[in-house]
Amino acid sequence: MNLVSQWMIKDVKTISPDQTVYDACLIMKKHNIGCVVIADKKKPLGVFTERDLVNRVGAEGRDVSKTLVKEVMTSELLTVTTKASCEQVYSLMRARAIRHLPIVENDVLLGILSIRDLIRFHMQAVEKTIVDLSSELSFIRGVLDQSGEERVRTLYFETKKLESLVVKDSLTGLYNYRFFEETLIDEIGRARKYNYQVSLLFIDIDNFKHYNDKNGHEEGNILLKQLADLFSKTSRSTRLANPAQAAKSNDMVARYGGEEFVIILPETPKAGAYVRAKRILNDVRNFPFAHKEEQPQGRLTVSIGVSEFPLDCDSWEELVRKADAALYRAKYEGKDRVV
């Protein structure tokens, strides 16, 4: 069993309940994190997240320098111990729409776990299973090599199907986080070598929880697949399953996790990425999604964060963090926009 103690971040950033939202924002910006834990000494009292910043501070027009974190923190604190399994915690966080979960024992804060950490855990578990199955099929193919050409051919194509599952998201058919990470590392390496720009779009569906709560998770899954198709159709060309074989001018669309998508734009400066992102905004606004009139403001929208290598950063990790930070600024400034 995989326990959360293996995946949690031990260096938790905390803040006292009588400090301001501005203080919390400074900590989050400095450490490039999505939340801080409000604690009295080592005892956690609540959490303050980027979502709280958008929904409880920005939406209500509060002054960040005068509002105390205890006034806007999520105080109905849900915690788990280090002995909880990743599978149980992942199901809990998805069911409760929680992005960050403190790890606590005997009222003492030990660490924190994010939904992205658990998404990576699940991707590794799925990939290991698929790789094991693929290896087994390869072995059987070798054993049966002299037993009939047709049987070998069948096993070969089954192996190829399993290999494709390693890089694809099962719901949307887009590339998964693992392949996105490998491709971005590869793309940044080429950009360094040949001196060109790489831009990244970080896309999040606005008010997706409201959509799911109103229409059910099955309709939410349909929405995710429709958006995946929409993003793919506006991409330049298609990318092969092996990044080494892919033309460097091709875009790559991936599902980052949950309702978040990413698009790698090789040989594209930030100005060009903004143009592409604004086109995506309009495509989403004009698409006839079911139930979109039941969304806030009567339409379904996305928010997009943009970053560029080497303008904004010097590594692929920082490129992702910059785009993610820009996305949350877009959320804070009112959603349905590019930052």
HUPEGI-V166146 format. One line per field, one symbol per residue. psi: psi as a letter, one per 20 degrees, with the letter a starting at -180 (. if undefined). burial: + if it has 9 or more other ideal C-beta (glycine too) atoms within 8 Angstrom, else -. A space follows every 10 residues. Layout:
psi=???
burial=???
//
This chain:
psi=ppqhhiiqph mpprqqhjrr hggghgghgg jlrirqppqo diophaqorh hhgghifghj kqohiipqhi hjqoimpprr riiqqhgghg gghghjlphp oqoqpljpph aqpqhhghgh ghgggggggg gggghghhgh gghjhjjphg hggghghhgh ghhhhhiqph giirqagghg ggggggghgh hggjlrqpqp popppplhgg gghhiqhghh hggghghggg hhhjqoaqpr iohhippiiq rppqohqckp qqppnqkorh ghhgggghhg ghgghipmqq jhiirpjkqp rqqpqpqppj girjrhghgg hghghhghhh ghiirlrp.
burial=-++++-+++- -++++-+-++ +-+++-++-- ---++++++- --++++++++ -+++-+++-- -+-+--++++ -+++--+-++ -+-+++-+++ -++----+++ ++++----++ +++++-++++ +++++-+--+ +-++--++-+ +--+------ ++--++-++- -++++++++- ---+++++++ ++++++++-+ +-----++++ ++++++++-+ ++--+---++ ++++++++-+ ++-++---+- --+--+---+ ++++++---+ ++++++-+++ -+++-+++++ +-+++-+--- ++--+---++ +++++++++- -++--+-+++ ++++++++++ +++-+++++
//
